[in-house]
Each structure stands twice: as C-alpha cells, then as structure tokens.
C-alpha cells in the first residue's frame, strides 16, 4: 500500500469509522479497493473484491455513505459509488 493511501486511511477514514465490532476491517478493505481503482465502483465489484454477498456489500457501502466517506450516483441499471474524502 502506498504512503498516500495509508495517509488517507489514517487521517480521513479512521476518525469516521466505528469500532472493530461494527465491521471496521471490511470498511477499510472497501476504501482501499476504491482508492486503488481511482474511479467509481459498483456494488457488484465491491461484493466480488471483498467476498461478500451483493446485499452485504450494499449494506457496508450505505454505512460508509452515512459516515460521509462515499457517495452514490444511481443510473437506470447501476449504482456508482464514489469516494468523497475531504
């Protein structure tokens, strides 16, 4: 993992996440994947990357959205998830 990725996770992501009991490791894995991808991702891509069902992936993505870390843009057939780290 690059220094920039680690810095983003440490400085911007970690303060907004809940404790380990609330899936912190899964959320970090999703954020790392999104940083690596450098573009939007889909629920299916996250599910495949993190070995989750599509329903679990959507739940984790929605949790990250509530934390203000990502945002979604829905089209007719697909939901695009974008990083929103400030």
ABEGO torsion letter per residue (X at the ends): XBAAAAAAAAAAAAAABBBAAAGAAAAAAAAAAAAAAGBBBBAAAAAAAAGBBAAAAAAAAAAAAAAGABBBBBBAABBBBBBBBX
